[in-house]
Amino acid sequence: MADPGYNKTVFSRVIIGDRGEFSVNPLMLLFLYEVDGIRSAEEIAGELKFTQSMLNDVIAALLQLDLITLPKSDSYLSDDFLNQLQYQLSLAVGPLADILIEDAIDELGFERTEFPVQSVDKLVDLLSMEIKREEKRVIFQKGVGRLTLG
């Protein structure tokens, strides 16, 4: 059975070639169809009205069939990137930057240490909305655009 800790996990579909025959049940198919590498398992399960037990069973089966994959550890934002992001934001909003970043990460349903790279645009958008002056917002967005995700 899948670990309930997978709720915040963002899965990706595995591209398959000729695998021969295998079967999936309708719940597995529904979940697999919704996996987009962006939304968490919890978000998808909520949309599909899955219980925790249903979600656990579906994830376990799809992982066993190798139809979905767990994110690689390098698919999370690095501490260096987050520190640079905080610096760029602090130029626009001052010492509240750290709190705003923590709040935005929490609002998106992630932990600072496990924030997926593919959701960085959502994070930057949320943070940009906190910058009231347009010229500072533009400077922040340009500064972030120069950062490397590694």
matplotlib code that plots the C-alpha trace (Angstrom):
import matplotlib.pyplot as plt

x = [0.0, 1.3, 2.4, -0.1, 3.0, 2.5, -0.4, 1.9, 3.9, 3.7, 3.9, 4.8, 3.5, 6.1, 6.3, 6.1, 6.8, 5.7, 5.1, 2.8, -0.5, -1.4, -4.7, -5.8, -9.0, -11.2, -9.9, -6.3, -7.2, -9.0, -6.0, -3.4, -5.4, -5.1, -1.4, 0.3, 3.6, 2.2, -0.6, -0.1, -1.7, -3.9, -5.2, -6.0, -7.6, -9.8, -11.0, -11.8, -13.4, -11.0, -10.8, -7.3, -7.6, -8.6, -5.7, -3.2, -4.3, -4.3, -0.8, 0.6, -0.8, 0.4, 3.9, 4.0, 3.1, 5.7, 3.0, 3.8, 7.1, 8.2, 9.9, 13.7, 15.3, 16.9, 13.4, 13.1, 14.2, 17.7, 18.4, 20.7, 17.8, 15.4, 18.1, 18.6, 14.8, 14.6, 17.3, 15.5, 12.2, 13.8, 15.0, 11.3, 9.6, 12.4, 12.7, 9.3, 10.6, 11.4, 7.9, 6.2, 8.1, 7.3, 3.6, 3.5, 5.1, 2.6, -0.3, 0.8, 0.8, 4.5, 7.4, 10.4, 12.8, 10.5, 9.2, 9.0, 10.8, 7.8, 5.8, 8.3, 6.2, 3.2, 5.5, 6.9, 3.3, 2.1, 5.2, 4.8, 1.2, 2.7, 4.7, 2.5, 4.7, 4.7, 8.4, 9.6, 7.5, 9.1, 12.6, 11.8, 10.5, 13.6, 15.9, 14.1, 14.4, 18.2, 18.3, 19.2, 17.1, 20.0]
y = [0.0, 3.5, 5.7, 8.4, 10.7, 10.7, 13.1, 16.2, 14.3, 15.4, 12.4, 12.2, 9.7, 7.2, 7.1, 3.5, 1.7, -1.8, -3.3, -6.1, -6.5, -5.2, -4.1, -1.1, -0.6, 2.5, 4.3, 3.8, 5.1, 8.2, 9.0, 8.3, 10.6, 13.5, 13.1, 16.1, 16.5, 19.7, 18.9, 16.8, 13.4, 15.1, 17.7, 15.1, 12.8, 15.7, 16.5, 12.8, 12.5, 9.6, 8.6, 8.2, 4.4, 4.7, 7.0, 4.7, 1.7, 3.5, 5.0, 1.6, -0.1, 2.5, 2.6, -1.2, -1.1, 1.6, 3.9, 6.8, 7.9, 9.6, 12.9, 12.8, 14.6, 17.1, 18.2, 20.3, 23.9, 24.1, 26.1, 28.3, 29.2, 29.9, 32.1, 34.0, 34.3, 35.7, 38.2, 39.4, 39.7, 41.5, 44.2, 44.8, 44.3, 44.4, 42.1, 40.5, 38.5, 35.4, 35.3, 36.0, 33.1, 30.7, 31.7, 31.3, 27.9, 26.8, 28.2, 26.1, 23.0, 22.3, 22.4, 24.6, 21.6, 19.8, 22.5, 21.1, 22.9, 22.6, 24.9, 27.7, 29.9, 29.6, 30.7, 33.7, 34.7, 34.6, 36.6, 39.1, 39.8, 40.9, 43.7, 46.7, 49.0, 48.0, 49.1, 47.0, 44.0, 44.2, 44.4, 41.4, 39.3, 40.2, 39.3, 36.0, 35.3, 35.5, 32.8, 29.3, 26.5, 24.2]
z = [0.0, -0.8, 2.0, 2.9, 2.7, -1.0, -0.7, -1.5, -4.1, -7.7, -9.9, -13.5, -16.1, -17.4, -21.1, -22.2, -25.4, -26.1, -22.7, -23.6, -21.9, -18.5, -16.9, -15.0, -13.2, -13.8, -10.7, -11.8, -15.3, -13.9, -11.7, -14.5, -16.9, -14.4, -13.6, -15.1, -13.2, -11.6, -9.3, -6.2, -5.6, -3.0, -5.4, -8.0, -5.4, -4.2, -7.7, -8.3, -4.8, -3.9, -0.2, 1.3, 1.0, -2.7, -3.3, -1.6, -3.5, -6.9, -6.3, -5.2, -8.2, -10.7, -9.1, -9.3, -13.0, -13.5, -15.0, -12.7, -11.2, -8.0, -8.5, -8.4, -5.5, -7.9, -9.0, -5.9, -5.6, -4.1, -0.9, -3.0, -5.4, -2.5, -0.8, -4.1, -4.4, -0.9, -1.7, -4.9, -3.0, -0.1, -2.6, -3.3, 0.0, 2.6, 5.6, 5.1, 2.2, 4.1, 5.7, 2.4, 0.8, 3.6, 3.4, -0.4, -0.2, 2.5, 0.5, -2.5, -0.2, 0.0, 2.4, 1.8, 1.5, -1.0, -3.3, -6.9, -9.6, -11.9, -9.5, -9.4, -11.7, -9.3, -6.4, -8.3, -9.3, -5.7, -4.5, -7.3, -6.1, -2.8, -4.4, -4.6, -6.7, -10.4, -11.0, -8.0, -9.2, -12.7, -11.2, -9.0, -11.9, -14.0, -11.2, -10.7, -14.4, -14.1, -11.4, -12.1, -10.7, -9.9]

ax = plt.figure().add_subplot(projection="3d")
ax.plot(x, y, z, "-o")
ax.set_aspect("equal")
plt.show()
